[in-house]
């Protein structure tokens, strides 16, 4: 009986943390310590610590399944709260019993609150973590809160930082889940992105598959990296995920042809057998490219209103001209999403910025829409304290050669009369125009085309785009719409963005 009881007790010692389930571990010479390798992204640690592995799954591993990532995000972010709840009553009791002491002990919830404020200050203000060890900084904290014991540099840069990152990531996920204005919210696009992620994750986690694909890409001289995954919080990753499939298409087909038995995932094998999948991914990547370019350009510190407007027009051109045979219904969804965003723009300001750009002026502007530019310019000019004569001088410099002196005089009088009205009186007129341009029923055309003939815009094709599938429109590139009274010859314009608006506008006088 004694022997049976001994056998049933099992191995003694502390239970292994559950995080090791997702890592390959090897014992080190020192007992109780291990090296580790992530089963998803294959990142390695010579000496792996449980808290670092937990943080890796929650915040760093791009290949980690979403369900597992969410679990560890919640685990890390809740760690403080659980400790606070468990110890608050004990600490409160101890604090009550030690009233006679000179320094009262802070309860754990208060310490956690100060720790969070401290890590946010360090990160958001760009303060080096080494500052926390400075005796002068610690003296400052002591003067502010004598009973607060600041964390060490190691605790600040590891534990507290990882906990705060987890809280932020959870907040971002909740915002995305509750958001109703995500542009790419269509079943077809969602399925394509999910398929791209499934393929990418398989080849990243399978040693044999990864090696075969890399070897095929090398033999075919495919450059640009391997397959990418789409991550919700990384805005350009949507394009990178789809384009990586397009770029690696030949390598994927070669693996499927020569080594089909090595693709052990039945779902991946089924997807890669379909030519329609590649066609759909290629179409979606071409649509996402101008969105990616717009995000990167507008993140720059030199971006202006004209740049934003140009990117919107380029996106509209792409939506209108991409082939929809393999994405039935998606073009209509893209048009509605574009029109919804377009409504958020105060288009008159963007048109004025477009007009003031020396390369563009009124290229592509439809007849009767020039008044939107003059109205915006007049409002700004008058708000700066300028009189009617100076406003007329401004319009003289802006006017197109097809406007007569009499037409100009009428235009100035009408604009200034409108400007005299209060903003509230002017608003209904603007809303009325918007209601005329944006019907309440489901739209099937781009609102932008009410203002612009996008075929006549010289910058419409992004230099980075190489769309061989789109229909050629070269015969229309240099045509001038007879009904467009606002076209200007841009051949002698200066490329320098640092220009005198008055001097440049004078070039367009009779």
C-alpha positions as a printed Julia matrix, in Angstrom:
510×3 Matrix{Float64}:
   0.0    0.0     0.0
   2.86   2.35    0.79
   4.49   1.72   -2.59
   1.23   2.4    -4.42
   0.77   5.7    -2.6
   4.31   6.75   -3.48
   3.7    6.05   -7.16
   0.48   8.03   -7.22
   2.09  11.15   -5.77
   3.92  11.89   -9.03
   6.87  14.2    -9.49
   7.46  16.74   -6.74
   8.14  20.43   -7.33
   6.41  23.57   -8.53
   3.92  23.17  -11.36
   5.12  24.39  -14.74
   3.52  27.65  -15.91
   0.91  27.17  -18.64
   2.71  29.61  -20.98
   5.28  26.88  -21.73
   2.6   25.09  -23.75
   3.37  27.5   -26.62
   7.16  27.28  -26.43
   9.8   24.63  -27.07
  12.03  24.46  -24.01
  15.41  22.97  -23.26
  16.85  22.57  -19.78
  19.95  24.58  -18.94
  22.81  23.5   -16.68
  21.42  25.48  -13.78
  18.4   23.61  -12.38
  14.98  25.14  -12.92
  16.03  27.32  -15.87
  15.3   26.77  -19.56
  15.94  28.2   -23.0
  12.85  28.75  -25.13
  11.61  29.03  -28.72
   8.18  30.33  -29.75
   6.16  27.71  -31.64
   4.49  30.42  -33.74
   7.22  32.86  -34.84
  10.28  30.8   -33.77
  11.82  33.6   -31.76
  14.44  32.23  -29.34
  15.65  33.09  -25.82
  18.89  31.68  -24.41
  17.37  32.03  -20.96
  13.59  32.29  -20.97
  11.59  33.9   -18.17
   7.88  33.27  -17.76
   6.9   36.96  -17.64
   8.84  37.66  -20.86
   7.17  34.73  -22.63
   3.74  35.91  -21.49
   4.44  39.42  -22.76
   5.7   38.02  -26.07
   2.43  36.19  -26.75
   0.32  39.16  -25.66
   2.11  42.05  -27.36
   4.88  40.99  -29.72
   4.24  37.72  -31.59
   2.6   38.58  -34.94
   1.96  34.89  -35.72
   0.18  34.11  -32.46
  -3.5   33.1   -32.96
  -5.89  35.84  -31.9
  -7.63  33.71  -29.26
  -4.33  32.93  -27.51
  -3.17  36.54  -27.79
  -6.41  37.82  -26.24
  -6.06  35.38  -23.34
  -2.58  36.59  -22.42
  -3.53  40.22  -22.94
  -6.28  39.8   -20.38
  -4.02  37.78  -18.08
  -1.28  40.43  -17.95
  -3.58  43.45  -17.72
  -5.69  41.82  -14.98
  -2.67  40.81  -12.93
  -2.46  44.17  -11.17
  -6.2   44.37  -10.58
  -6.33  40.91   -9.01
  -3.46  41.73   -6.7
  -5.08  45.04   -5.8
  -8.4   43.41   -4.91
  -6.78  40.63   -2.89
  -4.52  42.85   -0.87
  -6.55  46.04   -0.49
  -8.37  44.9     2.65
  -5.17  43.52    4.24
  -3.23  46.68    3.52
  -6.06  48.84    4.8
  -6.04  46.88    8.06
  -2.27  47.24    8.39
  -2.51  50.94    7.65
  -5.13  51.39   10.37
  -3.01  49.53   12.9
   0.05  51.65   12.13
  -1.43  55.12   12.65
   1.26  55.91   15.18
   3.98  55.41   12.59
   5.43  58.53   10.96
   4.87  57.22    7.43
   1.64  55.5     6.55
   1.95  52.61    4.09
   0.14  53.19    0.81
  -2.4   50.57   -0.16
  -1.67  48.46   -3.23
  -4.34  50.06   -5.41
  -2.84  53.5    -4.84
   0.66  52.22   -5.6
  -0.62  50.6    -8.81
  -2.31  53.87   -9.81
   0.92  55.84   -9.29
   2.93  53.18  -11.15
   0.61  53.46  -14.16
   0.86  57.25  -14.19
   4.64  56.96  -13.92
   5.08  54.54  -16.84
   2.76  56.64  -19.03
   4.77  59.76  -18.24
   8.06  58.03  -19.09
   6.77  56.6   -22.38
   4.67  59.52  -23.64
   7.25  62.17  -22.71
  10.2   60.19  -24.03
  12.0   60.06  -20.67
  14.83  57.48  -20.57
  14.14  54.63  -18.15
  17.56  55.2   -16.55
  16.19  58.43  -15.03
  14.22  56.39  -12.49
  17.51  55.39  -10.82
  18.74  58.98  -10.54
  18.95  60.08   -6.88
  17.69  63.54   -7.86
  14.58  62.11   -9.52
  13.93  59.83   -6.56
  14.3   62.82   -4.25
  11.67  64.64   -6.31
   9.27  61.7    -5.99
   9.97  61.51   -2.26
   9.11  65.2    -1.8
   5.87  64.72   -3.75
   4.88  61.46   -2.04
   7.11  60.43    0.9
   5.4   57.06    1.4
   5.75  55.97   -2.27
   8.62  53.63   -3.08
   9.52  54.1    -6.79
  10.04  50.98   -8.92
  13.47  49.96  -10.14
  14.55  50.54  -13.72
  14.09  46.82  -14.45
  10.55  46.73  -13.07
   9.62  49.95  -14.88
  10.97  48.89  -18.29
   9.71  45.3   -18.12
   6.79  44.55  -15.81
   5.04  47.93  -15.77
   5.67  48.59  -19.47
   4.33  45.18  -20.53
   1.23  45.61  -18.37
   0.52  49.04  -19.86
   1.05  47.77  -23.42
  -1.44  44.98  -22.74
  -4.02  47.45  -21.42
  -3.58  49.66  -24.48
  -3.87  46.71  -26.88
  -7.08  45.57  -25.19
  -8.5   49.1   -25.48
  -7.57  49.22  -29.18
  -9.25  45.86  -29.81
 -12.44  47.04  -28.1
 -12.45  50.25  -30.16
 -12.09  48.24  -33.37
 -14.85  45.83  -32.38
 -17.28  48.64  -31.52
 -16.38  50.84  -34.51
 -19.07  51.3   -37.13
 -16.98  53.3   -39.61
 -14.33  50.8   -40.71
 -14.03  51.23  -44.46
 -13.11  47.68  -45.45
 -16.08  45.82  -43.96
 -17.24  43.52  -46.74
 -17.67  39.76  -46.59
 -15.65  39.09  -49.76
 -12.7   41.24  -48.69
 -12.81  39.78  -45.17
 -12.69  36.23  -46.53
  -9.79  37.06  -48.85
  -7.77  38.58  -46.0
  -8.56  35.6   -43.76
  -7.35  33.25  -46.51
  -4.14  35.27  -46.92
  -3.5   35.04  -43.17
  -4.16  31.29  -43.16
  -1.62  30.72  -45.94
   0.99  33.03  -44.4
   0.69  31.47  -40.93
   0.99  27.94  -42.32
   4.22  28.65  -44.2
   5.65  30.56  -41.23
   4.92  27.81  -38.69
   5.76  24.82  -40.89
   9.53  24.28  -41.05
   9.31  22.19  -44.22
   6.81  24.49  -45.92
   8.82  27.59  -45.0
  12.06  26.12  -46.35
  10.44  24.92  -49.59
   8.8   28.29  -50.25
  12.01  30.19  -49.48
  14.01  27.92  -51.81
  11.49  28.34  -54.65
  11.46  32.12  -54.2
  15.26  32.17  -54.31
  15.39  30.04  -57.48
  12.77  32.24  -59.16
  14.64  35.39  -58.02
  11.6   36.76  -56.2
  12.58  39.68  -54.0
  10.76  41.73  -51.37
  10.53  39.24  -48.5
   8.2   36.4   -47.69
   4.5   36.2   -46.9
   3.01  38.85  -44.6
   0.11  38.69  -42.15
  -2.71  41.22  -41.82
  -2.9   42.83  -38.37
  -5.87  45.07  -37.51
  -3.84  47.66  -35.64
  -1.26  48.1   -38.41
  -2.99  50.07  -41.11
  -0.71  49.25  -44.07
  -0.51  45.52  -43.28
  -3.76  44.91  -45.18
  -2.03  45.8   -48.45
   1.22  44.07  -47.49
  -0.63  40.8   -46.77
  -2.42  40.74  -50.14
   0.55  41.97  -52.17
   2.85  39.36  -50.61
   0.55  36.64  -52.02
   0.68  38.3   -55.46
   4.47  38.62  -55.28
   4.99  35.01  -54.15
   2.4   33.5   -56.51
   4.91  31.67  -58.73
   6.73  30.24  -55.71
   3.45  29.08  -54.14
   2.39  27.42  -57.41
   5.75  25.66  -57.69
   5.48  24.27  -54.16
   1.94  23.07  -54.93
   3.1   21.41  -58.18
   6.31  19.75  -56.98
   5.63  19.1   -53.29
   1.85  18.91  -52.71
   2.31  16.25  -50.02
   4.31  18.73  -47.9
   1.32  21.04  -47.55
  -0.35  19.25  -44.67
  -3.07  21.85  -44.08
  -6.09  20.84  -46.16
  -7.57  24.36  -46.09
  -4.35  25.92  -47.42
  -4.08  23.3   -50.15
  -7.67  23.9   -51.23
  -7.16  27.68  -51.43
  -3.93  27.46  -53.41
  -5.53  25.21  -56.04
  -7.96  27.96  -57.1
  -6.85  30.45  -59.75
  -9.84  32.61  -58.77
  -8.21  33.2   -55.37
  -5.08  34.7   -56.96
  -7.22  36.9   -59.23
  -9.24  38.19  -56.3
  -6.15  38.87  -54.19
  -4.54  40.73  -57.1
  -7.62  42.91  -57.56
  -7.89  43.68  -53.85
  -4.18  44.53  -53.63
  -4.53  47.06  -56.46
  -7.42  48.72  -54.65
  -5.53  48.82  -51.35
  -2.34  50.26  -52.84
  -3.54  53.9   -53.08
  -4.92  53.62  -49.53
  -1.52  52.46  -48.3
   0.25  55.23  -50.22
  -2.16  57.84  -48.83
  -1.57  56.7   -45.24
   2.21  56.86  -45.63
   2.17  60.24  -47.39
  -0.21  61.92  -44.95
   1.84  60.71  -41.99
   4.68  62.94  -43.22
   5.31  66.3   -41.56
   5.25  68.1   -44.95
   1.76  66.92  -45.97
  -0.84  69.58  -46.83
  -4.48  69.84  -47.92
  -3.59  69.5   -51.6
  -1.79  66.22  -50.88
  -4.85  64.87  -49.06
  -7.14  65.86  -51.93
  -4.81  64.3   -54.52
  -4.8   60.99  -52.67
  -8.61  61.0   -52.52
  -8.83  61.55  -56.29
  -6.31  58.78  -56.95
  -8.32  56.41  -54.78
 -11.52  57.34  -56.62
  -9.84  56.61  -59.96
  -8.72  53.19  -58.72
 -12.18  52.31  -57.4
 -13.83  53.31  -60.66
 -11.44  51.48  -62.98
 -10.57  48.19  -61.3
 -12.19  45.1   -62.82
 -15.06  43.62  -60.82
 -15.55  40.28  -62.58
 -13.94  38.39  -59.71
 -15.24  40.6   -56.87
 -18.94  40.91  -57.56
 -20.56  43.57  -55.36
 -17.32  44.8   -53.85
 -16.97  47.8   -56.17
 -20.4   49.05  -55.09
 -19.35  48.66  -51.45
 -16.1   50.56  -52.13
 -18.0   53.41  -53.82
 -20.39  53.75  -50.88
 -17.48  53.71  -48.41
 -15.65  56.38  -50.44
 -18.74  58.59  -50.65
 -19.3   58.29  -46.9
 -15.77  59.57  -46.25
 -16.11  62.27  -48.9
 -19.08  63.76  -47.04
 -16.77  64.45  -44.08
 -14.61  66.84  -46.13
 -15.17  70.6   -46.38
 -14.55  70.26  -50.09
 -14.27  73.99  -50.83
 -11.07  74.29  -48.76
  -9.54  71.25  -50.43
 -10.43  72.6   -53.88
  -8.83  75.94  -53.0
  -5.65  74.16  -51.88
  -5.73  72.14  -55.11
  -6.16  75.34  -57.16
  -3.27  77.08  -55.4
  -0.92  74.17  -56.15
   1.13  75.32  -59.19
   0.95  71.9   -60.86
  -2.81  71.42  -60.77
  -4.87  74.66  -60.78
  -8.23  73.73  -62.31
  -7.24  70.58  -64.2
 -10.21  68.21  -64.21
 -12.61  70.68  -62.55
 -16.07  70.52  -64.09
 -17.98  73.51  -65.38
 -19.75  75.58  -62.74
 -17.61  74.3   -59.84
 -15.04  77.11  -59.93
 -17.38  79.16  -57.73
 -16.62  76.76  -54.84
 -12.99  77.9   -55.02
 -13.73  81.63  -55.27
 -16.24  81.42  -52.42
 -13.71  79.74  -50.12
 -10.99  82.23  -51.09
 -13.34  85.17  -50.52
 -14.36  83.99  -47.04
 -10.77  83.55  -45.96
  -9.68  86.85  -47.54
 -12.41  88.86  -45.81
 -11.83  87.15  -42.44
  -8.27  88.49  -42.64
  -9.65  92.06  -42.65
  -9.24  92.87  -46.36
 -11.67  95.19  -48.16
 -13.68  94.74  -51.35
 -11.09  96.29  -53.65
  -8.38  93.93  -52.47
 -10.79  91.01  -52.81
 -11.44  92.05  -56.4
  -7.69  92.14  -57.0
  -7.48  88.62  -55.62
 -10.16  87.4   -58.01
  -8.44  89.16  -60.89
  -5.38  87.1   -60.19
  -7.37  83.89  -59.82
  -9.73  84.25  -62.73
  -9.5   82.17  -65.83
  -8.95  83.87  -69.18
 -12.47  82.87  -70.24
 -14.06  85.14  -67.62
 -14.91  88.64  -68.85
 -14.6   91.81  -66.74
 -18.38  91.97  -66.43
 -18.64  88.33  -65.31
 -15.87  88.95  -62.79
 -17.66  91.98  -61.35
 -20.89  89.98  -60.9
 -18.93  87.14  -59.3
 -17.27  89.5   -56.8
 -20.55  91.18  -55.84
 -22.32  87.86  -55.32
 -19.47  86.39  -53.28
 -19.18  89.43  -51.01
 -22.94  89.54  -50.44
 -22.82  85.9   -49.36
 -19.87  86.59  -47.06
 -21.77  89.42  -45.29
 -24.29  86.9   -43.97
 -23.73  85.15  -40.65
 -22.31  81.64  -40.67
 -25.66  80.24  -39.54
 -27.4   81.91  -42.47
 -24.8   80.6   -44.89
 -24.92  77.01  -43.6
 -28.35  75.99  -44.98
 -27.22  76.94  -48.49
 -24.15  74.73  -48.18
 -26.21  71.85  -46.79
 -28.68  72.24  -49.65
 -25.86  71.78  -52.15
 -24.68  68.68  -50.29
 -28.18  67.21  -50.33
 -28.35  67.8   -54.06
 -25.0   66.08  -54.63
 -25.47  63.19  -52.18
 -28.78  61.34  -52.68
 -30.29  59.55  -49.71
 -30.74  56.26  -51.58
 -27.86  53.84  -52.19
 -25.44  55.49  -54.59
 -23.82  53.75  -57.53
 -21.5   56.53  -58.69
 -18.7   58.43  -57.0
 -19.75  61.81  -55.59
 -16.36  63.13  -56.61
 -17.42  62.91  -60.26
 -20.0   65.64  -59.67
 -17.06  68.03  -59.28
 -14.18  66.4   -61.14
 -13.63  64.67  -64.44
 -10.93  62.38  -63.1
  -9.79  61.39  -66.59
  -8.42  64.91  -67.12
  -6.33  65.01  -63.93
  -2.6   64.68  -64.79
  -1.52  63.05  -61.51
  -4.24  60.41  -61.49
  -1.86  57.47  -61.91
   0.47  57.03  -58.96
   4.1   56.6   -60.12
   4.36  53.44  -57.99
   1.37  51.82  -59.67
   1.94  49.34  -62.48
  -1.55  48.17  -63.31
  -1.34  46.16  -66.53
  -4.92  44.91  -66.15
  -6.6   48.31  -66.17
  -7.99  49.61  -69.42
  -5.81  52.08  -71.27
  -7.12  55.59  -71.39
  -4.16  57.26  -73.06
  -6.32  58.73  -75.8
  -8.19  60.73  -73.16
  -5.2   61.98  -71.21
  -4.7   65.15  -73.27
  -8.29  65.85  -74.3
  -9.93  69.04  -73.03
 -13.62  69.02  -72.21
 -15.34  71.72  -74.24
 -17.73  72.31  -71.37
 -14.9   72.85  -68.89
 -14.58  76.61  -68.68
 -11.89  76.45  -66.03
  -9.03  74.5   -67.65
  -5.63  76.14  -67.5
  -2.46  75.37  -69.43
   0.07  74.06  -66.88
   3.05  73.66  -69.2
   5.1   76.59  -67.91
   4.39  76.2   -64.18
   7.11  76.09  -61.56
   7.72  72.76  -59.78
   8.89  74.48  -56.58
   6.29  74.34  -53.82
   7.74  77.47  -52.18
   6.07  80.0   -54.42
   4.4   83.43  -54.46
   0.69  82.78  -55.06
   0.09  86.27  -56.46
   2.95  85.98  -58.94
   1.87  82.55  -60.12
  -1.78  83.53  -60.41
  -0.78  86.46  -62.65
   0.34  83.98  -65.31
  -3.27  83.1   -65.98
  -4.45  86.62  -66.81
  -5.29  87.61  -70.36
